[in-house]
Amino acid sequence: MTERAALMWGSPAGNGDTPARQLQLEREALALLTKGARAMGVSSALGVPLAAWLLQGFIGATWAWGTAALMLLATAERSYFLYRLQRATAGGLIEPRRWANGIIWRCLLVGMLFNGWNYPAMQSPEFMAAIYMFSIALMVATNAMTQLCVWPAAVGAYITPLLWGLAWQLWTVQDAHGDGRLAGGVFLLVLWGMLLAATQRFAATMQRELRTRLRNEELMDEVDDKRRQAEAASAAKSRFLAAASHDLRQPVHAMSLLGEALREQLIGSPQAPLMQQMLTGVESFSELVDEVLDLARMDAGAVPAHMAPACVHAVLARAETSFRPSATSRGLAFWLRSPTKVDDVMVQADAALLWRVVGNLVANAVRYTLTGGVMVAVRRANIDGRPAWRIEVRDSGPGIAELHRIAIFDEFYQAHDAHRSRTGTEGHGLGLAVARRMARLMGTDVRLHPSSARGTGCVFSITLASASSDSASVPSLKGAKAYNESPLPPLEPHSRPDSKLLTQSIKLEGLRILVVDDDPAARQALNVLLQAWGAEVSSAADPETAGEIARGAATAGKPFHLLITDHWLAGGALSNDVMNAVRPYAPRLQVAVISGGASAIESGALNQEGVTFLPKPVRPQMLREWLGRVDTP
């Protein structure tokens, strides 16, 4: 059977449809066919009695009302059949073709019953009887085409016996050629062909719409599935990153602290240089873990930017604290330049992300500059005519060749210059990639200035819109310098300031510290290092034990001065639980929270509570700086 014949007499499914698609199309078409059959039933219930009343004067009450009764009985049976179909559909899967064939046979029956009016009407000598019958046949045929066209076989079953029967009656009456009834019969057959052709076109259009709708629904289902898969993957990735951010940093954290404790014990011994090389390797691996996890978290969308007025002074002061010692140890000058009123230099940024961007740029500058110095400068700028500030990081290093200027912002890309093999402090090719992505989270970018050619040093910058200082949260920076806007000194390649490396061991005699960490290795490493610095250290793995130790110390008249706790502990406990358990027994307690996966919101909330946040793995230098700032007894 051709597709055209199948469309006319069979189901609405096409030859190119898959079995599943055919079944869907047939179900949708059956639903529309059922609605049309119900509408035909309503019109029959109203129209059949009216037609019988009109015809009874021409064909007699017996023919008129007898035929009407049979038609109404067939309509009632069809309505019951449709009721059964509705129940079967509600009960589960059905076979659309079988039920559609049931409707088609019932349409055929009603169409044949119309001949009960055709015969006596055409035999009547009254011309109006034929006019009435013509009118009734036309209305019924067009109504059937309108209501049942989604399944063309149903239309054919309804109108074929009706129109062919009427045409036959016209041709067989006496004197047919004399009064034009032969032409009327031909007209009815032409009308029958036109209605079937129109039905086929309407059915094809409706079926295309059905296919389009079903395809759209499939696409929406696919989109929903992909969205659910993406959400599940994102959730899984977030869980992995949270676990990895904590678990990957734990062993590095322990190695770093234990290595520092061992280094101090080996000072002056022949093994000291070897120990220093090991610590350098641990530091390099720690940086790699941080950078890889940062990139993964940004890819997962887990690093939102919380834009607010941020103090550039805080960034400069932190840069000096963090990088001047390492620059000095390498014989490099380290300059800071900013306008006179540094407290007024506010930018719209995420303070944590801004520091990471500037910190990565300064770290790169210090790492790859052999002679001369590094400068962090703040200059006035504008963004689309609005006031802004540009933070520049300049160095007197080897510069960047033209062929590397774009690729250096790619992950794991390194310009393989000769100086890299001499310093022994090579990076991993991630610092600039992390800095650029974090800058873009804040709606800006890291720019490499055109003057950064090979042999002339580098100038990287980030430009941010100026912000009001009224609503800014500016950290207290005791002893921070004010940097006036003097001309920038040239970065002489042979400038080597004579300074000592500020990495001397600190002494913590008499300081009582409580360490809380559920990881035994990390807990032991921190204990060893703090004890090596002279502190009295106690440790616990959970808030309950920490509270008992703090209560015992307070009872003995030796309350703890400091608490160093991990943020996430076993059993779902958090650093807040530890602080709540310990603080009642240590009124002057100062707290540092260590975490490898706390969000910016969590770390910000801790800072607002007066708690120092230390990212894991904690560098010994960072821990030493914090201990040097706390108020000791």
C-alpha positions in Angstrom: 0.0 0.0 0.0 1.4 3.4 -1.0 1.8 6.2 1.6 -1.1 8.1 -0.1 -3.4 5.1 0.1 -2.3 4.4 3.6 -3.1 8.0 4.5 -6.6 7.7 2.9 -7.7 4.3 4.2 -5.3 3.3 6.9 -3.7 4.9 10.0 -2.2 8.4 10.0 1.3 7.1 10.5 3.7 7.4 7.5 6.1 4.9 6.0 9.1 6.8 7.4 7.9 6.7 11.0 9.5 4.4 13.5 7.2 1.9 15.3 7.3 4.0 18.4 6.5 7.2 16.5 3.7 5.4 14.6 2.1 4.4 17.9 2.3 7.9 19.3 0.8 9.4 16.1 -2.0 6.9 16.1 -2.8 7.6 19.8 -2.9 11.3 19.2 -5.0 10.9 16.1 -7.4 8.6 17.9 -7.8 11.2 20.6 -8.8 13.8 18.0 -11.0 11.3 16.2 -12.8 10.5 19.4 -13.5 14.2 20.0 -14.9 14.6 16.5 -17.1 11.5 16.9 -18.5 12.9 20.1 -19.3 16.2 18.3 -21.0 14.2 15.5 -23.1 12.4 18.1 -24.2 15.7 19.5 -25.1 17.1 16.1 -27.0 13.9 15.2 -29.0 14.0 18.4 -30.1 17.5 17.6 -30.3 17.3 13.8 -31.9 13.9 13.1 -35.3 14.8 14.8 -35.3 18.1 13.0 -34.7 16.4 9.6 -37.4 13.8 10.3 -39.9 16.6 11.1 -39.0 18.3 7.8 -39.3 15.2 5.7 -42.4 13.6 7.2 -44.7 15.7 5.1 -43.1 14.3 1.9 -42.2 10.7 2.7 -44.6 10.0 5.5 -44.1 9.7 9.3 -43.2 6.0 9.2 -40.3 6.4 6.9 -39.2 9.7 8.5 -39.4 8.7 12.1 -38.5 5.1 11.6 -35.2 6.0 10.0 -34.6 8.7 12.6 -35.1 6.1 15.4 -32.6 3.7 13.8 -30.1 6.6 13.4 -30.5 7.7 17.0 -30.1 4.2 18.2 -26.8 3.8 16.2 -25.7 7.2 17.6 -26.4 6.0 21.2 -24.4 2.8 20.6 -21.5 4.8 19.2 -21.6 7.0 22.3 -21.4 4.0 24.5 -18.5 2.7 22.4 -16.7 6.0 22.9 -17.3 5.7 26.7 -15.7 2.3 26.7 -12.8 3.8 24.7 -12.3 6.5 27.3 -12.2 4.0 30.1 -9.8 1.8 28.3 -7.5 4.8 27.6 -7.6 5.8 31.3 -6.8 2.2 32.3 -3.5 1.9 30.3 -2.1 1.3 26.9 -4.6 0.6 24.0 -4.4 -0.5 20.4 -5.3 2.7 18.5 -6.1 1.0 15.2 -8.5 -1.5 16.7 -10.5 1.3 18.4 -10.3 3.5 15.3 -11.7 0.7 13.2 -14.6 0.4 15.6 -15.4 4.1 15.1 -15.1 3.7 11.3 -17.6 0.8 11.1 -20.1 2.8 13.2 -19.7 5.8 10.9 -20.4 3.5 7.9 -23.5 2.2 9.6 -24.9 5.7 10.2 -24.1 6.7 6.6 -26.0 3.7 5.2 -29.0 4.5 7.4 -29.3 7.8 5.7 -30.6 5.9 2.6 -33.7 5.2 4.6 -34.5 8.9 3.8 -32.9 9.0 0.3 -35.2 6.4 -1.4 -38.6 7.8 -0.4 -37.5 11.4 -0.8 -36.3 10.8 -4.4 -39.6 8.9 -5.1 -41.7 11.8 -3.9 -43.3 13.9 -6.6 -42.5 17.0 -4.5 -39.4 18.8 -5.7 -38.8 20.2 -2.2 -38.2 16.7 -0.9 -35.2 16.4 -3.1 -34.0 19.9 -2.1 -34.3 19.0 1.6 -32.4 15.8 1.1 -29.7 17.5 -0.9 -29.3 20.1 1.9 -29.2 17.5 4.6 -26.7 15.4 2.7 -24.4 18.4 2.1 -24.5 19.5 5.8 -23.8 16.0 7.1 -21.0 15.4 4.6 -19.2 18.6 5.3 -19.7 18.2 9.1 -18.2 14.7 8.9 -15.2 16.0 6.9 -14.6 18.7 9.5 -14.9 16.5 12.6 -13.3 13.3 11.4 -10.6 14.4 8.9 -7.7 13.4 11.2 -8.5 9.8 10.2 -9.6 10.0 6.5 -11.0 6.4 6.5 -13.7 7.5 9.0 -14.8 10.4 6.6 -14.9 8.0 3.7 -17.0 5.5 5.6 -19.4 8.2 6.6 -20.0 10.1 3.3 -19.6 7.3 0.8 -22.9 5.5 1.4 -24.6 8.8 2.0 -23.6 10.5 -1.2 -23.4 7.5 -3.5 -26.7 6.3 -2.2 -28.3 9.7 -2.9 -26.7 9.8 -6.4 -28.0 6.3 -7.2 -31.5 7.3 -6.1 -31.3 10.3 -8.4 -30.3 8.2 -11.4 -32.9 5.5 -10.9 -36.0 7.6 -10.5 -38.4 7.8 -13.5 -37.7 10.5 -16.1 -34.3 11.3 -14.6 -32.9 12.8 -17.8 -36.0 15.0 -18.2 -35.8 16.9 -14.9 -32.0 17.1 -14.5 -31.6 14.6 -11.7 -28.9 12.8 -13.6 -26.8 16.0 -13.5 -27.5 16.2 -9.7 -26.2 12.7 -9.2 -23.0 13.6 -11.1 -22.6 16.7 -9.0 -22.9 14.5 -5.8 -20.1 12.2 -7.0 -17.9 15.2 -7.8 -18.6 16.6 -4.4 -17.7 13.2 -2.9 -14.3 13.2 -4.6 -13.7 16.8 -3.6 -14.5 16.2 0.0 -12.2 13.1 0.1 -9.4 15.1 -1.5 -9.9 18.0 0.9 -10.0 15.5 3.8 -6.7 14.0 2.7 -5.1 17.5 2.6 -6.5 18.4 6.0 -5.3 15.1 7.4 -1.8 15.5 6.0 -1.6 19.0 7.5 -2.9 17.8 10.9 -0.5 14.9 10.9 2.4 17.2 10.1 1.4 19.3 13.0 1.1 16.2 15.2 4.6 15.1 14.1 6.0 18.6 14.8 4.4 18.7 18.3 5.5 15.2 19.1 9.0 16.1 17.9 9.0 19.2 20.0 7.9 17.2 23.0 10.7 14.8 22.4 13.1 17.6 22.1 11.8 19.1 25.3 12.2 15.8 27.0 15.7 15.5 25.7 16.4 19.0 26.9 15.0 18.1 30.3 17.1 14.9 30.4 20.2 16.8 29.4 19.4 19.5 32.0 18.9 16.9 34.7 22.1 15.2 33.6 24.0 18.5 33.7 22.6 19.3 37.1 23.5 15.8 38.3 27.0 16.2 36.8 27.3 19.6 38.3 26.2 18.4 41.7 28.6 15.4 41.5 31.4 17.7 40.4 30.6 20.1 43.3 30.7 17.2 45.7 33.9 16.0 44.2 35.5 19.4 44.4 34.4 19.9 48.0 35.8 16.5 48.9 38.9 16.9 46.7 39.5 20.5 47.9 39.7 19.1 51.5 41.1 15.7 51.0 43.8 16.6 48.5 45.1 19.4 50.7 45.2 17.4 53.9 48.4 15.4 53.1 50.1 18.5 51.6 49.1 20.5 54.7 50.7 17.8 57.0 53.8 17.6 54.9 54.3 21.3 54.9 54.0 21.7 58.7 56.1 18.6 59.5 58.8 19.7 57.0 59.0 23.2 58.6 59.4 21.6 62.0 62.1 19.3 60.7 63.8 22.2 58.9 64.2 24.2 62.1 65.7 21.2 63.8 68.2 20.8 61.0 69.3 24.5 60.9 73.1 24.5 60.7 73.4 20.8 59.8 74.6 19.4 56.5 71.1 18.1 55.8 69.6 21.7 55.9 69.9 22.4 52.2 68.4 19.1 51.3 65.5 19.8 53.7 65.0 23.2 52.1 64.8 21.6 48.6 62.2 19.2 49.9 60.1 22.1 51.3 60.4 23.9 48.0 59.0 20.9 46.3 56.1 20.6 48.8 55.4 24.3 48.3 55.4 23.9 44.5 53.0 20.9 44.7 50.8 22.8 47.1 50.5 25.7 44.6 49.7 23.3 41.8 46.9 21.7 43.8 45.5 25.1 44.7 45.6 26.3 41.0 44.1 23.1 39.6 41.2 23.1 42.1 40.6 26.8 41.5 40.2 26.1 37.8 38.0 23.1 38.4 35.8 25.1 40.8 35.5 28.0 38.3 34.6 25.5 35.5 31.9 24.1 37.8 30.5 27.6 38.4 31.3 27.2 42.1 33.2 30.5 42.5 30.6 33.3 42.5 31.8 36.9 42.5 30.4 39.0 45.4 30.8 42.5 44.2 31.2 45.2 46.8 33.4 48.2 47.5 36.9 46.8 48.2 39.9 48.7 49.6 43.0 48.7 47.4 45.1 49.7 50.4 44.4 46.3 51.9 45.6 44.6 48.7 48.8 46.6 48.7 49.5 46.0 52.4 48.9 42.2 51.9 51.1 42.1 48.8 54.0 43.7 50.8 53.5 41.3 53.7 53.3 38.3 51.5 55.9 39.0 48.8 58.5 41.4 50.1 60.3 38.7 52.1 60.6 36.4 49.1 61.6 39.3 46.8 64.3 40.3 49.3 65.6 36.8 49.7 66.2 36.8 45.9 68.0 40.2 46.0 65.1 42.0 44.3 63.7 45.5 45.2 60.0 45.6 46.0 58.1 48.9 45.5 54.6 49.9 46.1 53.1 53.1 44.6 49.7 54.6 45.1 48.0 58.0 45.3 48.5 59.9 48.6 45.1 59.2 50.1 45.2 55.5 49.9 42.1 55.0 52.1 40.0 56.7 49.4 41.1 54.2 46.7 38.1 51.9 46.6 37.1 49.7 43.7 34.0 47.6 42.9 35.2 44.0 43.2 35.1 40.8 45.1 37.9 41.4 47.7 38.9 37.8 47.9 39.1 37.4 44.1 40.9 40.7 43.7 43.6 39.6 46.0 44.0 36.2 44.2 44.4 38.0 40.9 46.9 40.5 42.2 48.7 37.8 44.3 49.1 35.6 41.2 50.5 38.4 39.2 53.0 39.5 41.9 54.0 35.8 42.5 54.8 35.4 38.8 56.7 38.6 38.7 58.9 37.6 41.8 59.4 34.1 40.5 60.7 35.0 37.0 62.6 38.2 37.8 66.3 37.5 38.3 67.6 41.0 38.8 66.1 44.5 39.5 62.8 44.5 41.2 59.0 44.3 41.2 56.5 47.1 41.6 52.8 47.1 42.4 51.3 50.4 41.4 47.8 52.0 41.5 46.9 54.5 38.8 43.8 56.5 37.9 41.9 55.2 34.8 38.4 55.3 33.3 35.9 52.8 32.0 33.6 54.2 29.4 34.1 57.7 30.8 33.5 56.6 34.4 36.3 56.9 37.0 38.3 53.7 37.7 41.6 52.5 39.1 44.2 50.4 37.4 46.4 48.1 39.5 49.7 47.4 37.7 52.3 44.7 38.4 55.6 45.6 36.8 58.9 43.7 36.8 62.3 43.9 35.3 62.3 40.3 34.2 63.0 38.8 30.7 59.7 40.0 29.2 57.5 38.0 26.9 58.2 37.3 23.3 55.5 38.3 20.8 54.6 34.7 19.9 53.7 33.9 23.5 51.6 37.0 24.3 48.2 35.4 23.7 49.0 31.8 24.7 50.4 32.6 28.1 46.9 32.9 29.5 46.1 29.3 28.5 46.2 26.6 31.1 49.6 24.8 31.6 51.2 27.0 28.9 54.7 28.2 29.7 57.0 30.3 27.5 60.2 28.1 27.6 62.7 30.8 28.1 66.3 30.0 29.1 65.9 31.6 32.5 63.4 29.0 33.6 66.0 26.3 33.8 68.2 28.4 35.9 65.9 29.6 38.7 64.6 26.3 39.9 61.4 28.0 40.8 59.4 27.3 37.7 55.6 27.6 38.0 53.0 25.3 36.4 51.6 27.5 33.7 48.3 28.1 35.7 48.8 31.4 37.5 47.8 33.7 34.6 45.0 31.4 33.6 43.5 31.5 37.1 44.0 35.2 37.4 42.3 35.9 34.1 39.3 33.7 34.9 38.9 35.3 38.3 39.2 38.8 36.8 36.4 37.9 34.3 34.2 36.7 37.1 34.4 40.4 38.3 33.5 41.7 34.8 37.1 42.8 33.9 40.2 41.2 32.5 43.9 40.9 33.0 45.8 42.9 30.4 49.4 42.4 29.2 50.7 45.8 28.2 52.2 46.2 24.7 55.5 47.4 26.3 56.1 44.0 27.7 58.4 42.9 25.0 61.3 40.4 25.3 64.1 41.9 27.3 62.1 44.8 28.7 60.2 43.3 31.6 56.4 42.8 31.9 53.5 45.0 32.9 50.2 43.2 33.8 47.2 45.2 34.9 43.6 44.9 36.0 41.2 47.9 35.8 38.2 48.2 38.1 35.4 50.8 38.5 35.9 53.2 41.3 33.5 52.7 44.3 32.4 54.7 47.3 34.2 54.0 50.6 31.0 54.6 52.6 29.7 51.0 52.4 33.1 49.3 52.2 34.4 46.9 54.9 38.0 47.9 55.3 40.2 45.6 57.4 42.3 47.2 60.0 45.9 47.5 58.9 48.1 48.6 61.8 51.3 50.1 60.8 50.5 50.1 57.1 52.4 52.7 55.1 50.9 55.4 53.0 52.3 55.4 49.5 52.4 58.8 47.8 52.1 59.2 44.1 55.8 59.9 43.3 57.3 59.2 39.9 57.9 55.5 39.3 61.5 54.7 39.7 63.1 52.8 36.9 63.5 49.1 37.5 67.3 48.8 37.1 68.2 45.3 36.1 71.2 45.2 38.5 69.4 46.7 41.5 70.0 44.3 44.4 68.8 45.7 47.8 70.7 44.3 50.8 68.0 42.9 53.2 67.7 39.9 55.4 65.1 37.2 54.8 62.3 37.6 57.4 61.9 33.9 58.1 63.4 33.7 61.6 61.7 31.2 64.0 59.4 32.7 66.5 59.2 31.6 70.1 55.9 30.9 71.8 56.9 30.0 75.3 54.0 30.2 77.7 51.4 30.3 74.9 48.7 27.6 75.3 47.2 26.5 72.1 44.4 24.0 71.4 44.4 22.2 68.0 41.3 20.6 66.7 41.4 18.5 63.5 39.8 15.1 62.7 42.8 14.1 60.5 45.4 12.5 62.7 48.3 13.3 60.4 47.4 17.0 60.0 46.8 17.3 63.8 50.1 15.7 64.7 52.0 17.9 62.2 50.6 21.1 63.6 51.3 19.9 67.2 54.9 19.1 66.3 55.5 22.5 64.6 53.9 24.5 67.4 55.8 22.6 70.1 59.0 23.2 68.2 58.2 26.9 68.4 57.8 26.6 72.2 54.0 26.5 72.6 52.1 24.3 75.0 49.8 22.3 72.7 46.8 20.2 73.3 44.7 18.5 70.6 41.3 17.0 69.9 39.5 15.4 67.0 36.0 16.7 67.7 34.1 19.5 69.4 33.1 17.4 72.4 36.6 16.3 73.2 37.8 19.9 72.6 35.2 21.2 75.1 36.3 18.7 77.8 40.0 19.6 77.3 39.2 23.3 77.5 37.1 22.8 80.7 40.0 20.8 82.3 42.5 23.5 81.4 40.3 26.3 82.8 39.7 24.3 86.0 43.5 24.0 86.4 43.8 27.7 86.0 45.5 27.5 82.5 42.8 28.5 80.0 43.9 28.4 76.3 45.0 31.5 74.6 44.6 30.3 71.0 42.4 27.9 69.1 43.4 26.5 65.7 40.6 24.3 64.2 39.7 22.8 60.9 36.5 24.1 59.4 35.0 20.7 58.5 35.2 17.9 60.9 33.9 14.3 61.0 30.2 13.7 61.6 29.2 17.0 60.0 30.6 19.2 62.7 31.9 22.6 61.8 34.4 25.1 63.3 31.5 27.0 64.9 30.7 23.9 67.0 34.3 23.8 68.2 34.2 27.5 69.1 30.9 27.2 71.0 32.4 24.3 73.0 35.7 26.0 73.9 34.9 29.7 74.3 33.0 29.4 77.6 36.3 28.1 79.2 38.6 30.6 77.5 37.3 34.2 77.7 40.2 35.8 75.8 40.4 33.1 73.2 41.7 34.0 69.7 40.7 31.7 66.9 42.1 30.7 63.5 40.0 28.4 61.3 41.8 26.3 58.7 39.9 25.0 55.6 40.6 23.6 52.2 37.1 24.1 50.8 35.2 26.9 52.7 33.3 29.2 50.4 33.9 32.9 50.2 30.7 33.5 52.1 31.8 31.2 54.9 35.2 32.6 55.2 33.8 36.2 55.1 31.3 35.3 57.9 34.2 33.9 60.0 36.2 37.1 59.5 33.3 39.2 60.6 33.2 37.3 63.8 36.8 38.2 64.5 38.1 34.8 63.5 41.2 34.5 61.3 40.7 32.3 58.2 43.7 30.4 57.0 43.4 28.5 53.7 44.6 24.9 53.7 47.4 23.9 53.1 48.7 26.4 55.6 52.1 27.7 54.8 54.3 27.9 57.9 55.1 31.5 57.0 51.4 32.4 57.0 50.9 30.7 60.4 54.0 32.4 61.7 52.7 35.8 60.6 49.3 35.2 62.3 51.0 34.1 65.5 53.2 37.1 65.4 50.1 39.4 65.3 48.1 37.9 68.1 48.1 39.4 71.5 50.2 37.0 73.6 49.8 37.0 77.5 
